[in-house]
């Protein structure tokens, strides 16, 4: 007489049903995981750009889904904004997005082009600028090659010092074609060459030695001060 195998079939069917149940539960858990939204949004490094603008540009202001939000896409969107030089978009646990911004630094206002020049090589027309910048005016034409170097060296001047400069004039002479004259807000004038531009960062230290005299500080050729009567 042949053996019955009905019991074995029941066991196989039970195992298959358990497998389907486990698979369904796992799929549902994964689905729920992908639906979880970010809980915290942190913006750092910004000074003149407000947080809401950055969150809107990154398309995360409405607290999107944590896992499916693309870091690369968010960074790309932010870098399209003229006032942002660099950005790092980080996903941190638990459920946090941290956006680290490096704003484009305003360097000067170019009177020849009526535009603000930023250190990310963006030139923004005065009528289009969205923020208020306290920067010096470049009042005359600078040859192209000198101009590129001038922008690079202006980027080395700290923000506090930039705010103390009123106007900048390109003033080459027979000895130096890289010579500039800086008109300071306090009435002093400073001669500089491109390679010595960083020296203007020590302006406050020099002021202490001038004993409230007004005059011309020559940093282009030696370091001396000529008092103006």
C-alpha positions in Angstrom: 0.0 0.0 0.0 1.4 3.5 -1.0 2.2 6.2 1.6 0.1 9.4 1.9 2.0 12.7 1.4 -0.9 15.1 2.3 0.8 16.1 5.6 4.0 17.1 3.8 2.0 19.3 1.4 0.3 21.0 4.4 3.7 21.8 5.9 5.0 23.2 2.6 1.9 25.3 2.3 2.3 26.6 5.9 5.9 27.5 5.3 5.0 29.4 2.1 2.2 31.3 3.9 4.7 32.3 6.7 7.2 33.4 4.1 4.5 35.6 2.4 3.6 37.1 5.8 7.2 37.9 6.7 7.7 39.4 3.2 4.6 41.5 3.5 5.6 42.8 7.0 9.1 43.6 5.8 7.8 45.4 2.7 5.4 47.4 4.8 8.2 48.3 7.3 10.4 49.5 4.4 7.5 51.5 3.0 7.0 53.2 6.3 10.7 53.8 6.6 10.7 55.7 3.3 7.8 57.8 4.4 9.5 59.2 7.5 10.1 62.9 7.2 13.0 64.9 8.4 12.5 66.4 11.9 15.3 69.0 12.2 16.7 71.5 9.7 19.9 73.2 10.6 21.6 76.0 8.6 25.1 77.2 9.4 27.7 79.5 8.0 25.2 82.1 6.6 25.5 85.8 7.6 23.4 87.9 5.2 21.3 85.2 3.6 18.4 84.2 5.9 17.7 80.6 6.8 14.3 80.5 5.0 15.8 81.5 1.7 18.4 78.7 2.0 15.8 76.1 3.0 13.5 77.1 0.1 16.4 76.9 -2.4 17.3 73.4 -1.1 13.6 72.5 -1.4 13.5 71.2 2.2 11.5 73.9 3.9 8.4 71.6 4.0 10.3 68.9 5.8 10.6 66.3 3.0 11.1 62.6 3.3 14.5 61.9 5.0 15.7 58.9 2.9 14.5 59.9 -0.6 15.8 63.6 -0.4 18.8 63.9 -2.7 21.8 65.6 -1.2 23.3 66.2 -4.6 20.2 67.8 -6.0 19.9 70.1 -2.9 23.5 71.2 -3.2 23.1 71.8 -7.0 20.0 74.0 -6.4 21.8 76.0 -3.7 24.9 76.6 -5.9 22.7 78.2 -8.6 22.2 81.1 -6.2 24.6 83.9 -7.0 25.3 84.7 -3.4 26.5 81.2 -2.4 30.1 80.1 -3.0 30.0 76.6 -1.6 27.7 74.3 0.3 27.7 71.0 2.1 24.4 69.1 2.6 24.6 66.5 5.4 22.1 63.9 6.6 22.5 63.3 10.3 20.7 61.0 12.6 18.2 61.2 14.1 16.4 62.7 11.1 18.3 65.9 10.7 19.5 67.8 7.6 22.4 70.2 8.2 23.2 72.7 5.5 26.6 74.3 5.8 26.9 77.4 3.6 29.8 79.5 2.5 28.4 82.8 1.3 29.9 84.7 -1.6 31.9 87.5 -0.1 31.1 91.0 -1.5 34.4 92.7 -2.4 33.7 96.0 -4.0 31.3 98.0 -6.2 32.6 98.5 -9.7 31.5 101.9 -10.9 32.4 101.1 -14.5 29.9 98.2 -14.7 27.5 99.4 -12.0 27.7 96.1 -10.4 28.8 94.4 -7.1 31.7 92.0 -7.4 31.6 88.8 -5.3 34.5 86.4 -4.6 32.8 83.6 -6.5 33.3 85.6 -9.8 29.7 86.8 -9.8 28.9 90.3 -10.9 25.5 91.5 -9.8 24.0 94.7 -11.2 23.1 97.3 -8.7 19.4 97.2 -9.7 19.3 93.5 -9.2 21.2 93.1 -5.9 19.1 91.6 -3.1 21.2 92.6 -0.1 22.9 95.7 1.4 26.7 95.5 1.2 29.1 97.9 2.8 32.0 97.7 0.4 34.4 100.2 -1.3 33.9 101.6 -4.8 36.3 100.9 -7.6 36.2 104.3 -9.2 38.2 103.9 -12.4 39.1 101.3 -15.1 41.6 98.5 -14.3 43.2 96.6 -17.3 41.8 93.1 -17.5 44.9 91.2 -16.3 45.4 93.5 -13.4 41.7 93.4 -12.7 41.7 89.6 -12.2 44.6 89.8 -9.8 42.9 92.7 -8.0 39.8 90.6 -7.4 41.9 87.8 -6.0 43.8 90.1 -3.6 40.7 91.9 -2.5 39.4 88.5 -1.4 42.3 88.4 1.1 41.2 91.5 2.8 39.1 90.8 5.9 35.5 92.0 6.1 36.2 94.5 8.9 38.9 96.2 6.9 36.8 96.3 3.7 34.1 98.2 5.5 36.7 100.9 6.4 37.6 101.6 2.7 35.5 104.2 0.9 37.0 104.2 -2.6 39.7 102.5 -4.5 41.6 104.0 -7.5 44.0 102.3 -9.8 47.1 104.6 -9.9 50.0 103.0 -11.7 53.3 104.9 -12.0 56.5 104.5 -14.0 57.9 102.1 -11.3 54.9 99.9 -10.5 51.9 99.0 -12.7 50.2 97.2 -9.8 49.7 100.3 -7.7 46.4 101.3 -6.1 45.3 104.2 -3.9 42.8 103.4 -1.1 40.6 106.2 0.3 39.7 105.4 3.9 36.5 106.4 5.6 38.5 108.3 8.3 40.2 110.6 5.8 43.5 108.8 5.4 44.8 107.5 2.1 46.8 104.3 1.6 49.0 103.4 -1.4 49.3 99.6 -2.0 50.5 97.2 -4.7 48.7 94.0 -5.5 51.3 91.8 -3.8 51.1 93.9 -0.6 47.3 94.1 -0.5 47.0 91.9 2.6 48.9 94.5 4.6 45.8 96.7 4.7 44.5 94.1 7.2 46.9 95.7 9.7 45.4 99.1 9.2 43.9 99.3 12.7 47.3 98.6 14.3 48.9 101.3 12.2 46.3 103.8 13.2 47.3 103.5 16.9 50.8 104.8 15.9 49.6 107.8 13.9 48.4 109.7 17.0 45.2 111.0 15.3 47.2 112.5 12.4 45.6 112.4 8.9 47.8 111.7 5.9 49.0 109.3 3.3 50.3 105.8 4.3 52.7 104.4 1.7 52.8 100.6 1.7 53.7 100.3 -1.9 57.3 101.2 -1.5 58.5 100.9 2.1 56.3 101.6 5.1 56.0 105.3 5.9 53.4 107.9 6.7 53.2 111.4 5.3 51.2 113.8 7.5 48.8 116.1 5.6 48.5 119.7 6.9 
